[in-house]
Amino acid sequence: MGHLIEEIAKERGHEIVARIDVGDTFDLKDADVAIEFTTPATAEVNILRAWDAGVPVVCGTTGWNIAFGNEVAEVHTTLLNGQATHASALLKNCKFLRTQNKVIVTDEKGKKMLVWSSNFSVGVNIFFELNKFLAKQIMANGEGGYTPSIKEIHHIHKLDKPSGTAKTLSNDIMSAVAPLNAIPIESIREGEVPGTHEVKWDSEEDTIVITHIAKGRRGFALGAVMAAEDIIDN
């Protein structure tokens, strides 16, 4: 993802001023925005370090807690030995905009400091809207005995299971089909599959299936760069 993000950012006329990998020095002094695609164990610390440098973040890492409540504040205080920092001040005054698949954090002046999404792909976000529309249509027509289920397939390197996208699809269905409490999610890890998500509605009479199949990871990277451009432009 890092290589793809760099490639696309350069194609769109942007300059890469830092590339940070495991063990590298965390230096963002010349950055306007940071794009974070790492692991559930490191995303939180990376965001807080970027905030300490006054740099907003676009984050595509899933499988971690993005509540940014007391628990995160305590982690940050411990990390920096209790020092007052830009991040600690932001945590006290930030505002949240939450949807099923996105979190936007703004500072006291309204500047975006974090844009997180379970999936930045333009196609996947269309798929999210289609999933919500279908769930509402089934409800509007009396459900018809349909039972939803979700299957997601990803490459063997993906750490979180189920995927953040599958969780968003599930949450969107549950929001539309109250009081549905749980939707079965089948997670498969095989080969180098970029990402496939299938939502199935099954009844005794028929089955309705909608599927999104990623052909590569470029679409995810493009969406993240576009989110970063939005932060810079605003």
LOTI-660860 format. One line per field, with one value per residue: x, y, z of N, C-alpha, C in turn. Coordinates in Angstrom, 2 decimals. Each point is the difference from the previous one (the first is absolute). Layout:
BEGIN
n_c1 <- (X	...)
n_c2 <- (Y	...)
n_c3 <- (Z	...)
ca_c1 <- (X	...)
ca_c2 <- (Y	...)
ca_c3 <- (Z	...)
c_c1 <- (X	...)
c_c2 <- (Y	...)
c_c3 <- (Z	...)
***
This chain:
BEGIN
n_c1 <- (0.83	1.09	0.48	-1.21	-0.08	1.29	-0.21	-1.16	0.55	1.06	-0.80	-0.50	1.34	-0.04	0.59	0.75	-0.22	-0.74	0.79	-0.98	0.99	-0.14	0.21	-0.73	0.76	-0.84	0.17	-0.96	1.15	0.19	-0.79	-0.87	0.18	-0.36	0.39	-0.86	0.78	-0.25	0.02	-0.93	1.18	0.15	-1.20	-0.42	1.13	-0.10	-1.30	0.22	0.96	-0.83	-0.97	0.94	0.12	-1.27	0.16	-0.98	-0.91	0.29	-0.92	0.63	0.67	-0.36	-0.99	-0.12	0.14	-0.95	-0.34	1.31	-0.30	-0.41	-0.32	-0.33	-0.67	-0.37	-0.23	-0.57	-0.62	-0.24	-0.37	-0.51	-0.06	-1.26	0.80	-0.27	-0.79	0.29	0.39	0.61	0.39	0.34	0.48	0.35	0.35	0.35	-0.51	-1.04	0.21	-1.02	0.37	-0.73	0.49	-0.28	1.18	-0.50	1.24	-0.62	0.92	0.39	0.85	-0.35	1.32	-0.09	0.02	-1.14	0.28	-0.85	0.28	-1.03	-0.26	1.11	-0.15	0.03	0.42	0.80	0.24	0.05	0.80	0.59	-0.12	0.47	0.90	0.15	0.05	0.75	0.71	-0.02	0.31	0.84	0.39	0.07	0.50	0.15	1.25	-1.16	0.30	0.61	1.06	0.63	1.04	1.22	0.68	1.19	0.74	1.11	1.08	0.95	0.38	-1.29	0.20	-0.91	-0.86	-1.21	-0.04	0.61	0.20	0.29	0.70	0.46	0.15	0.52	0.73	0.26	0.14	0.73	0.57	-0.06	0.47	-0.38	0.00	0.51	0.42	0.03	1.04	-0.14	1.29	0.18	1.14	0.53	1.14	0.24	1.17	-0.14	-1.15	-0.18	-1.13	-0.78	-1.11	-0.72	-1.11	-0.49	-1.14	-0.22	-0.87	-1.17	-0.35	0.95	1.04	0.27	0.93	0.69	0.91	1.04	0.67	0.96	0.42	0.18	1.10	0.14	-1.20	0.51	1.16	-0.67	-0.90	1.08	0.61	-1.16	-0.06	1.28	-0.32	-1.08	0.84	0.89	-1.00	-0.31)
n_c2 <- (-1.20	-0.01	-1.02	-0.56	0.32	-0.35	-1.09	-0.19	0.26	-0.64	-0.97	0.30	0.02	-0.98	0.59	-1.08	0.45	-1.10	-1.04	-0.44	-0.83	-1.28	0.64	0.67	1.08	0.37	0.46	0.84	0.60	-0.61	-0.79	0.04	-1.28	-0.89	-1.01	-0.57	-0.97	-0.42	-0.13	-0.83	-0.61	0.60	-0.15	-0.37	-0.64	-0.51	-0.11	-0.45	-0.71	-0.29	-0.20	-0.65	-0.40	0.02	-1.29	0.33	-0.96	-0.69	-0.72	-1.03	0.06	-1.28	-0.36	1.32	0.45	0.61	-0.40	-0.02	-0.84	-0.27	-1.18	0.66	0.87	-1.08	-0.64	1.10	0.18	-1.29	0.07	1.17	-0.93	0.12	0.19	1.29	-0.43	0.20	-1.27	0.20	1.18	-0.62	-0.99	1.10	0.51	-1.20	0.03	-0.83	-0.48	-0.77	-0.90	-0.91	0.71	1.07	0.48	1.20	0.34	1.03	0.97	0.83	0.07	-1.27	0.00	-0.73	-0.79	-0.63	-0.72	-0.79	-1.04	-0.82	0.88	0.45	-1.23	0.70	-1.11	-0.20	1.30	-0.22	-1.04	0.82	0.98	-0.84	-0.38	1.28	0.33	-1.09	0.25	1.27	-0.39	-0.89	0.95	0.87	-1.15	0.26	0.24	-0.60	-0.09	1.12	-0.79	1.06	-0.10	0.00	0.06	-0.06	0.26	-0.23	0.68	-0.91	1.19	0.00	0.91	0.93	-0.59	0.33	0.30	1.19	-0.32	-1.25	0.53	0.87	-0.97	-0.70	1.03	0.22	-1.32	-0.14	1.11	-0.67	-1.16	1.02	-0.85	-0.12	-1.03	-0.96	0.19	-1.24	0.06	-0.46	-0.23	0.25	-0.61	0.45	-0.51	0.73	-0.52	1.03	-0.60	-0.94	0.68	-0.90	0.62	-0.98	0.08	-0.93	-0.55	-0.51	1.18	0.82	0.40	1.06	0.25	0.82	0.27	0.31	0.02	0.20	0.66	0.89	0.50	0.27	-0.58	-0.83	-0.11	-0.06	-0.75	-0.61	0.02	-0.35	-0.84	-0.32	-0.04	-0.63	-0.66	-0.19	-0.29	-0.63)
n_c3 <- (0.00	0.76	-0.72	0.09	1.29	0.14	-0.71	0.61	1.18	-0.46	-0.44	1.21	-0.10	0.89	1.02	-0.01	1.24	0.22	0.18	0.77	0.27	0.30	1.17	-0.93	-0.10	0.95	-1.24	0.42	0.32	-1.15	0.72	-1.00	-0.33	0.89	-0.75	0.84	-0.49	1.23	1.31	0.48	0.14	-1.20	-0.52	1.19	0.25	-1.23	0.22	1.23	-0.53	-0.99	0.87	0.65	-1.26	0.43	-0.32	-0.85	0.22	-1.10	0.63	-0.59	1.17	-0.06	0.81	0.21	1.25	-0.71	1.23	0.21	0.94	1.25	-0.55	-1.12	0.73	0.69	-1.13	-0.45	1.16	0.01	-1.26	0.37	0.95	-0.37	-1.03	0.16	-0.95	-1.28	0.01	1.17	-0.50	-1.12	0.77	0.66	-1.19	-0.42	-1.23	0.10	-1.23	0.35	-0.91	-0.68	-1.02	0.74	0.40	0.26	0.34	0.57	-0.14	0.97	-1.04	0.12	0.22	-1.13	1.09	-0.24	-1.08	0.64	-0.77	0.07	-0.99	-0.57	-0.46	-1.13	-0.62	1.04	-0.06	-1.30	0.23	0.88	-0.90	-0.91	0.91	0.34	-1.28	-0.25	1.11	-0.36	-1.24	0.52	0.83	-1.00	-0.49	1.29	-0.37	-0.14	1.29	-0.39	-0.05	0.55	-0.82	0.51	-1.15	0.59	-1.10	0.69	-0.33	0.02	-0.49	-0.29	0.97	-0.37	0.81	-0.50	-1.27	0.01	-1.27	0.36	0.98	-0.89	-0.90	1.01	0.41	-1.29	-0.14	1.12	-0.51	-1.15	0.46	0.75	1.02	-1.22	0.74	-0.90	-0.81	-0.42	0.35	-1.22	0.66	-1.19	0.33	-1.23	-0.35	-1.11	0.38	-0.85	-0.31	0.50	-0.23	0.64	-0.34	0.75	-0.69	0.89	-0.83	0.34	-0.47	0.51	-0.67	0.74	-0.95	0.79	-0.95	0.78	-1.16	0.87	-1.07	0.94	0.52	-1.29	-0.09	0.93	-0.69	-1.15	0.63	0.53	-1.19	-0.53	1.04	-0.26	-1.29	0.44	0.82	-0.97	-0.82	1.14)
ca_c1 <- (-0.83	0.87	0.55	-1.08	-0.37	1.05	-0.11	-1.18	0.20	0.92	-0.75	-0.95	0.76	0.39	1.36	0.13	1.10	0.45	-0.48	0.30	-0.20	0.33	1.34	0.45	-0.25	-1.31	0.26	-1.00	0.05	-0.28	-1.19	-1.31	-0.93	0.59	-0.91	0.37	-0.49	0.97	-0.60	-0.82	0.83	0.82	-0.74	-0.31	1.22	0.40	-0.87	0.33	1.30	-0.23	-0.66	1.00	0.71	-0.98	-0.31	-1.22	0.23	-0.97	0.31	-0.76	0.20	-1.20	0.21	0.44	-1.01	0.17	-0.88	0.75	-0.56	0.93	1.03	1.02	0.69	0.91	1.11	0.83	0.71	1.06	0.97	0.84	0.37	-0.84	0.25	-1.09	0.38	-1.06	-0.99	-0.79	-0.92	-1.01	-0.90	-0.94	-0.87	-0.40	-1.39	-0.10	-1.10	0.06	-0.98	0.31	1.29	0.94	0.12	0.74	0.31	0.42	0.48	-0.91	-0.20	-0.74	0.92	0.01	1.26	-0.01	-1.06	0.14	-1.07	0.21	0.41	0.02	-0.30	-1.22	-0.95	-0.52	-0.94	-1.24	-0.51	-0.62	-1.29	-0.87	-0.36	-1.00	-1.23	-0.61	-0.55	-1.21	-1.04	-0.50	-0.83	-1.19	-0.89	-0.38	1.10	-0.16	0.69	1.41	1.01	1.26	1.30	1.11	1.26	1.10	1.22	1.17	1.34	0.42	0.75	-0.93	0.06	-1.28	-1.01	-0.31	0.51	-0.76	-1.07	-1.08	-0.65	-0.83	-1.16	-0.86	-0.60	-0.98	-1.19	-0.67	-0.65	-1.21	-0.89	-0.20	1.02	0.98	1.09	1.29	0.01	1.19	1.04	1.00	1.26	0.92	1.30	0.65	0.81	0.24	-1.28	-0.06	-1.18	-1.31	-1.07	-1.28	-1.16	-1.02	-1.31	-0.52	-1.35	-0.42	-0.38	1.11	1.18	0.52	1.41	0.77	1.41	1.04	1.27	1.11	0.95	1.32	-0.06	0.15	-1.20	0.06	1.03	-0.52	-0.97	0.72	0.65	-1.06	-0.38	1.08	-0.15	-1.11	0.49	0.90	-0.77	-0.90)
ca_c2 <- (1.20	1.16	0.23	0.45	1.36	0.89	0.05	0.79	1.38	0.64	0.17	1.10	1.23	0.23	-0.34	-0.87	0.56	-0.99	-1.38	-0.54	-1.43	-0.53	0.34	1.30	1.19	0.58	1.41	0.53	1.46	0.68	-0.60	0.64	-1.05	-1.34	-1.10	-1.09	-1.35	-0.87	-1.16	0.38	0.23	1.21	1.14	0.99	0.74	0.77	1.17	0.92	0.60	0.97	1.14	0.75	0.81	0.90	-0.50	-0.80	-1.37	-0.85	-1.34	-1.10	-1.22	-0.48	-1.00	0.61	0.83	1.39	0.82	1.16	0.43	0.04	-1.03	0.50	1.08	-0.62	-0.57	1.11	0.55	-0.95	-0.01	1.19	0.28	1.03	1.33	0.64	0.06	0.38	-1.08	-0.04	1.13	-0.30	-1.01	0.65	0.96	-0.44	-0.37	-1.20	-0.28	-1.46	-0.77	-1.41	-0.37	1.11	0.88	1.22	0.74	1.37	0.73	1.05	0.97	-0.66	-0.63	-1.45	-0.56	-1.43	-0.61	-1.45	-0.72	-1.44	-0.28	1.25	-0.25	0.64	-1.07	-0.58	0.94	-0.19	-1.28	0.28	0.64	-1.03	-0.92	0.66	0.12	-1.31	-0.35	0.81	-0.48	-1.26	0.37	0.71	-0.98	-0.99	-0.95	-1.14	-1.17	0.00	-0.01	0.49	-0.50	0.70	-0.74	0.83	-0.73	0.87	-0.61	-0.64	0.95	0.87	-0.40	0.02	-0.93	0.34	1.27	1.19	0.18	-0.95	0.53	1.13	-0.57	-0.60	1.08	0.70	-0.85	-0.03	1.30	0.06	-1.13	-0.17	-0.12	-1.04	0.16	-0.50	-0.54	-0.86	0.43	-1.02	0.62	-0.92	0.57	-0.89	0.56	1.44	0.60	1.38	0.19	-0.31	0.04	-0.47	0.07	-0.91	-0.04	-1.31	-0.36	-1.29	0.18	0.43	0.57	1.24	0.14	1.11	-0.31	0.90	-0.69	0.90	-0.59	0.34	0.89	1.37	0.77	0.39	1.04	1.21	0.61	0.59	1.22	1.00	0.48	0.89	1.24	0.74	0.64	1.09	1.06	0.66)
ca_c3 <- (0.00	0.06	-1.34	-0.88	0.40	-0.50	-1.45	-0.38	0.46	-0.95	-1.26	0.17	0.19	1.39	0.40	1.17	0.80	1.00	-0.10	1.32	0.11	1.32	0.45	-0.51	0.81	-0.30	-0.29	-0.92	0.14	-1.26	-0.60	0.14	0.43	0.03	-0.35	0.90	-0.27	0.67	0.66	1.16	1.19	-0.12	-0.57	1.04	0.34	-1.17	-0.10	1.08	-0.32	-1.07	0.63	0.76	-0.98	-0.59	-1.34	-0.09	-0.44	-0.68	0.51	-0.59	0.79	0.67	1.05	1.25	0.65	-0.40	0.83	0.49	1.27	1.12	-0.16	-0.90	0.69	0.96	-0.78	-0.47	1.15	0.35	-1.09	0.02	1.39	0.60	-0.53	-0.72	-1.40	-0.94	-0.05	1.23	-0.06	-1.01	0.55	0.92	-0.66	-1.33	-0.26	-0.80	-0.90	-0.18	-0.74	0.16	-0.58	-0.02	1.15	-0.26	1.21	-0.28	1.18	0.47	-1.08	-1.07	-0.95	0.08	0.50	-0.29	-0.81	0.00	-0.67	-0.09	-1.37	-0.75	-1.41	-0.52	-0.31	1.24	0.60	-0.77	0.49	1.30	-0.23	-0.60	1.09	0.84	-0.79	-0.09	1.31	0.22	-0.92	0.54	1.15	-0.48	-0.61	0.99	0.17	-0.89	0.52	-0.38	1.06	-0.57	0.43	-0.66	-0.17	-0.47	-0.31	-0.11	-0.04	1.25	0.83	0.72	1.41	0.71	-0.49	-1.39	-0.49	0.38	-0.99	0.34	1.20	-0.43	-0.69	1.03	0.79	-0.83	-0.09	1.30	0.21	-0.84	0.29	1.44	1.04	-0.31	0.96	-0.48	-1.35	-0.13	-0.93	-0.30	-0.40	-0.64	-0.32	-0.96	-1.06	-0.04	-0.37	0.48	0.85	-0.55	1.00	-0.52	0.89	-0.50	0.64	-0.39	0.43	-0.54	-1.40	-0.85	0.65	-0.57	0.35	-0.56	0.22	-0.46	-0.17	-0.32	-0.94	0.51	1.16	-0.45	0.32	1.41	0.12	-0.64	0.89	1.13	-0.49	-0.20	1.34	0.44	-0.78	0.58	1.22	-0.39	-0.65	0.95)
c_c1 <- (0.86	0.55	-1.07	-0.41	1.03	-0.11	-1.14	0.15	0.91	-0.69	-0.92	0.70	0.45	1.45	-0.03	1.20	0.49	-0.63	0.42	-0.37	0.38	1.45	0.53	-0.29	-1.30	0.17	-0.97	0.05	-0.33	-1.29	-1.24	-1.05	0.74	-1.08	0.47	-0.70	1.00	-0.71	-0.86	0.83	0.75	-0.76	-0.20	1.21	0.45	-0.83	0.36	1.34	-0.14	-0.67	0.99	0.84	-0.94	-0.47	-1.28	0.28	-1.20	0.37	-0.91	0.19	-1.29	0.37	0.50	-1.09	0.24	-0.89	0.69	-0.64	1.06	1.14	1.14	0.79	1.01	1.21	0.95	0.82	1.15	1.11	0.98	0.33	-0.75	0.20	-1.23	0.45	-1.16	-1.10	-0.86	-1.00	-1.12	-1.01	-1.04	-1.04	-0.56	-1.49	-0.02	-1.23	0.11	-1.12	0.40	1.40	1.04	-0.01	0.83	0.18	0.48	0.47	-0.96	-0.28	-0.75	0.88	-0.05	1.39	0.07	-1.19	0.30	-1.17	0.33	0.42	-0.11	-0.34	-1.31	-1.06	-0.62	-1.01	-1.32	-0.69	-0.68	-1.41	-1.00	-0.48	-1.08	-1.34	-0.74	-0.65	-1.30	-1.14	-0.62	-0.91	-1.31	-1.01	-0.31	0.99	-0.13	0.73	1.47	0.92	1.34	1.21	1.07	1.20	1.06	1.24	1.14	1.28	0.43	0.74	-0.92	-0.16	-1.37	-1.02	-1.20	0.53	-0.85	-1.15	-1.18	-0.76	-0.91	-1.25	-1.00	-0.73	-1.08	-1.29	-0.77	-0.70	-1.32	-1.01	-0.07	-1.17	1.00	1.25	1.36	-0.15	1.25	0.95	1.00	1.26	0.95	1.30	0.72	0.80	0.26	-1.27	-0.08	-1.19	-1.30	-1.02	-1.33	-1.06	-1.11	-1.27	-0.69	-1.41	-0.35	-0.28	1.17	1.15	0.43	1.44	0.57	1.46	0.88	1.31	1.07	0.97	1.45	-0.17	0.08	-1.21	-0.03	0.98	-0.49	-0.98	0.66	0.69	-1.03	-0.47	1.05	-0.07	-1.11	0.43	0.87	-0.79	-0.90	0.73)
c_c2 <- (1.25	0.36	0.53	1.43	1.00	0.18	0.90	1.45	0.76	0.25	1.20	1.30	0.30	-0.44	-0.88	0.48	-0.97	-1.34	-0.69	-1.48	-0.43	0.34	1.33	1.12	0.66	1.50	0.50	1.52	0.75	-0.48	0.87	-0.98	-1.34	-1.02	-1.25	-1.29	-0.96	-1.22	0.47	0.35	1.33	1.24	1.11	0.87	0.88	1.28	1.03	0.69	1.03	1.26	0.83	0.90	1.00	-0.42	-0.82	-1.34	-0.54	-1.43	-1.04	-1.31	-0.39	-1.00	0.56	0.93	1.46	0.95	1.28	0.58	0.00	-0.99	0.50	1.12	-0.54	-0.61	1.10	0.60	-0.90	0.02	1.16	0.46	1.17	1.39	0.55	0.20	0.47	-1.05	-0.04	1.15	-0.27	-1.00	0.62	0.82	-0.46	-0.33	-1.17	0.05	-1.48	-0.47	-1.46	-0.34	1.11	0.75	1.21	0.74	1.38	0.67	1.13	1.06	-0.62	-0.66	-1.52	-0.49	-1.51	-0.32	-1.48	-0.60	-1.49	-0.40	1.30	-0.18	0.66	-1.06	-0.62	0.94	0.03	-1.29	0.15	0.58	-0.99	-0.98	0.60	0.11	-1.33	-0.40	0.76	-0.47	-1.30	0.26	0.63	-0.98	-1.17	-1.14	-1.23	-1.24	-0.08	0.06	0.44	-0.74	0.69	-0.94	0.96	-0.85	0.99	-0.82	-0.47	0.96	0.90	-0.49	-0.06	-0.91	0.07	1.37	1.16	0.27	-0.92	0.49	1.17	-0.49	-0.58	1.08	0.73	-0.81	0.02	1.32	0.09	-1.05	-0.23	-0.93	-1.14	0.20	-0.43	-0.56	-0.86	0.53	-1.13	0.70	-1.06	0.73	-0.96	0.80	1.48	0.75	1.43	0.26	-0.29	0.01	-0.36	0.11	-0.84	0.10	-1.27	-0.22	-1.36	0.10	0.35	0.56	1.25	0.16	1.25	-0.21	1.14	-0.77	1.01	-0.72	0.26	0.95	1.48	0.87	0.47	1.16	1.32	0.72	0.68	1.29	1.09	0.57	0.97	1.34	0.87	0.73	1.21	1.19	0.76	0.46)
c_c3 <- (0.00	-1.37	-0.96	0.32	-0.51	-1.51	-0.45	0.41	-0.96	-1.33	0.07	0.40	1.41	0.26	1.25	0.80	1.07	-0.31	1.30	0.04	1.40	0.33	-0.48	1.00	-0.45	-0.17	-1.06	-0.07	-1.29	-0.67	0.23	0.50	-0.04	-0.37	0.71	-0.39	0.64	0.59	1.16	1.23	-0.04	-0.43	1.03	0.34	-1.16	-0.14	1.05	-0.25	-1.11	0.57	0.82	-0.91	-0.67	-1.38	0.02	-0.66	-0.77	0.37	-0.64	0.73	0.70	1.08	1.31	0.51	-0.36	0.81	0.44	1.26	1.08	-0.15	-0.88	0.65	1.01	-0.71	-0.43	1.14	0.41	-1.03	0.11	1.42	0.59	-0.53	-0.72	-1.45	-0.84	-0.02	1.25	0.04	-1.00	0.53	0.93	-0.73	-1.35	-0.07	-0.97	-0.91	-0.34	-0.91	0.17	-0.49	0.01	1.33	-0.43	1.31	-0.40	1.29	0.34	-1.06	-1.18	-1.05	0.17	0.43	-0.19	-0.89	-0.04	-0.76	0.00	-1.41	-0.82	-1.48	-0.41	-0.28	1.23	0.65	-0.77	0.45	1.36	-0.20	-0.60	1.07	0.89	-0.73	-0.06	1.32	0.27	-0.89	0.51	1.20	-0.46	-0.61	0.94	0.17	-0.90	0.45	-0.34	1.23	-0.58	0.56	-0.83	-0.10	-0.50	-0.18	-0.19	-0.05	1.40	0.93	0.82	1.42	0.67	-0.69	0.93	-0.39	0.48	-0.95	0.30	1.23	-0.36	-0.71	0.99	0.80	-0.79	-0.13	1.32	0.30	-0.76	0.40	1.50	0.23	-0.25	0.84	-0.53	-1.40	-0.14	-1.07	-0.16	-0.52	-0.53	-0.33	-0.94	-1.02	0.14	-0.42	0.55	0.92	-0.75	1.13	-0.65	1.09	-0.62	0.84	-0.49	0.55	-0.59	-1.50	-0.91	0.84	-0.75	0.47	-0.65	0.40	-0.50	-0.04	-0.38	-0.93	0.42	1.17	-0.37	0.36	1.44	0.19	-0.60	0.91	1.19	-0.41	-0.21	1.33	0.53	-0.73	0.57	1.27	-0.35	-0.58	0.96	1.24)
***
